[in-house]
Amino acid sequence: MIKTKINSINAAQKLGAYSHGYKVDIGDSQMIFTTGQIALDKDGNVVGIGDIEKQTEFVFESLQNILNEAGASLDDVVKATIYVTDINDFPKISPIRNKYFKNSEPVSTLVEVRKLVKDGCKIEIEVIAVKQR
């Protein structure tokens, strides 16, 4: 098994000692695991404060960038975990999620949490993808 770190120049700079993701070779496929992404720009500023739709779009774009650097895309996602600070935002998040996952339809979990790591962020998403060689 070979693990390769993924640190995207197109995603927010890390808030601590972690990677944006890992690519793990498993024979004829690669699994890609991402760290939960929040709506932070490259300088660490919150994007779209108070706007769940803007933050959700931003997070999906960040995930796409990370997966692209691993040679994959959102079409390869098999599992998504979504954390939100207000479960009532689900009707706004769901159509955006469906747009980005229109080809993959991964299994998904949505969980309401009290707070995320950065004030002003309303959503965090992490994914697992599998890419055939």
C-alpha positions, 0 to 999 in steps of 0.5 A, a space after each residue: 500500500 502506498 499513501 501520497 499526501 495531497 496539498 492543493 495550492 487551490 484550497 485554503 491554507 491549512 489551519 494546523 498539521 494536516 493534509 488536504 487529503 490522501 491518495 491510497 493505492 489499493 491494487 487496481 484502484 486508488 482511494 482518495 480521502 479528503 479533510 473536511 473542507 470549509 469556506 476559507 479562501 487561500 488567505 484563510 478568510 471566510 467566504 460568504 459569511 451568513 450565506 449557506 449557498 455561497 459557502 456550499 458552492 465554495 466547498 464543493 469547488 475546493 473538493 473538486 480542486 483537491 480531487 483533481 490534484 489526485 487525478 480524480 473528480 467529484 464523479 469518483 466520490 462514493 461517500 460524502 459526510 456533510 456537517 452543518 451548523 443549522 439543519 434547516 439549511 438542508 433545503 438550500 444545500 441539497 440542490 447544490 449537492 445534487 448538482 455537483 454529484 449528478 453523475 456519482 450519487 454517492 452515499 451521504 450523511 448530513 449532521 448538524 453540529 454546534 460549531 465548526 473550527 472557524 467562526 462564520 463557517 456554516 458547512 464542512 464537507 469531507 469525501 471519499 473517492 475511488 478512482 480506477 486505474 
